[in-house]
Amino acid sequence: MLEALKEETIVNKVGGRFKLSTLIQKRLVALHRGARPLVELQTRNLMEIVVEEILQDKIYLDSSGKPAVSENGAPADVARGDAGPSLDDLTA
């Protein structure tokens, strides 16, 4: 799973190594604060979950550099707002 970080695909998907690092860090904080994962994996490794969320286009950095959840790929509980703290909490 973490082999994906060695490839340029995930770097290009986010827009560069610094943006990738920012997105990973902010999403890890959100998961630690109680946000629900947007993908189902048989692991408790949060880094693997975040990488898979990026690869499946579930999360991305918006134009202002804030993390955002893809609306077309979000599970129903995210749409209801039951996913724990929002990603906007991380920029405050």
C-alpha positions in Angstrom: 0.0 0.0 0.0 2.6 2.5 1.0 4.5 1.6 -2.2 2.1 4.1 -3.8 4.1 6.9 -2.2 7.1 5.8 -4.2 5.4 6.4 -7.5 4.7 9.7 -9.2 1.0 8.8 -9.8 -0.1 9.9 -6.4 2.2 13.0 -6.4 0.8 14.1 -9.8 -2.8 13.4 -8.6 -2.4 15.9 -5.8 -0.2 18.4 -7.6 3.2 18.0 -6.1 5.1 16.5 -3.2 4.5 19.5 -0.8 0.7 19.4 -1.5 0.7 15.6 -1.0 2.5 16.0 2.3 0.0 18.7 3.4 -3.0 16.7 2.5 -1.7 13.6 4.2 -0.9 15.4 7.4 -4.2 17.2 7.6 -6.2 14.1 6.9 -4.3 12.1 9.5 -5.1 14.8 12.1 -8.8 14.6 11.1 -8.8 10.8 11.5 -7.1 11.0 14.9 -9.8 13.5 15.9 -12.5 11.0 15.1 -13.3 11.5 11.4 -14.5 8.3 9.8 -12.4 6.8 7.0 -13.8 7.3 3.5 -12.6 3.9 2.3 -13.0 0.4 3.7 -9.7 -1.4 4.3 -8.8 -4.3 6.6 -6.2 -2.2 8.4 -5.9 0.1 11.3 -2.9 1.9 9.7 -4.2 5.4 9.2 -1.4 6.2 6.7 -2.6 3.4 4.5 -6.2 4.7 4.8 -5.2 8.2 3.8 -3.2 7.0 0.8 -6.1 4.9 -0.4 -8.5 7.8 0.0 -6.2 9.9 -2.2 -5.8 7.2 -4.8 -9.6 6.7 -5.0 -10.1 10.5 -5.3 -12.1 10.7 -2.1 -10.0 13.6 -0.7 -8.1 16.5 -2.4 -6.7 19.9 -1.7 -9.0 22.7 -2.9 -7.8 25.8 -4.7 -7.0 27.5 -1.4 -4.9 24.6 -0.2 -7.6 23.3 2.3 -8.4 19.6 2.3 -11.8 18.8 0.8 -13.9 15.6 0.5 -15.1 14.6 -2.9 -18.8 14.9 -3.1 -19.3 12.2 -5.7 -17.3 9.6 -3.8 -18.4 10.4 -0.2 -20.3 7.8 1.7 -23.8 8.7 2.9 -22.7 9.4 6.5 -20.3 12.1 5.3 -23.1 13.8 3.4 -25.1 13.9 6.7 -22.2 15.4 8.5 -21.5 12.4 10.8 -17.9 11.9 9.8 -16.5 13.6 12.9 -14.6 16.9 12.8 -14.6 18.6 9.4 -11.5 19.0 7.5 -11.9 22.8 7.9 -11.2 22.4 11.6 -7.6 21.6 10.6 -6.8 25.0 9.2 -7.9 27.0 12.2 
